[in-house]
């Protein structure tokens, strides 16, 4: 009888320990924007709160969206189009560390709309060990209170799409690089950044298409911004 009780206690303990998620996800829950702007962008931070190395994938679930709207997301140094639901690359996060490599984007294409997208982050070793968050993209205009925004390490490109020049703002604690890459991952420009300010990038020497701005800090990509060149 004593052995049976110990066995039951052991099983119960295993179930309880496995119910603890290994990841903690924080960041934007609602983002606002005008329907006429190119895209709304949200950022998330994924922290490994376990004692093991976490190899983490991202899964997308569109809950609500206008038929004319499109969405995409970037994770682990790679950006994925609207048709991709699960990232093909994973981010490796050490115990106690966090990854700021996630951004979600919604393109309203001029239509006033509210889109709701769920993003789930899960372990390669255990897909059931996952943490999900929901982000609401409100492309319905910006009220006075909503115009107050936090300063990110790097802002979105503007104008975007662009032909010859695009601009961005930055606020950095340590010297970093902004790497402009094409869809194949080839680095086409590198901009050194330090401190805070605003920079302009010449795009006239690049071909028409989709590019990404990867903010690299201490050798690690911490932010990804999409850039479209339309000539």
Secondary structure, DSSP 8 states (H G I E B T S, - for coil): -HHHHHHHHHHHHHHHHHTS-SEEEEE-SEEE--TTSS-EEEEEEEEE-SSS-EEEEEEEEEEE--TT-EEEEEETTEEE-TT--B-SS-EEE-TT-EEEEEEEEEE-TT--EEEEEEEEEEESS-TTSEEEEEEEEEES---TGGG-----SB---BSSSBSSEEEEEEE-SS-EEEEEEETT--EEEEEEE-SEEEEEEE-TTS-SEEEEEEEEETTEEEEEEEEEE--
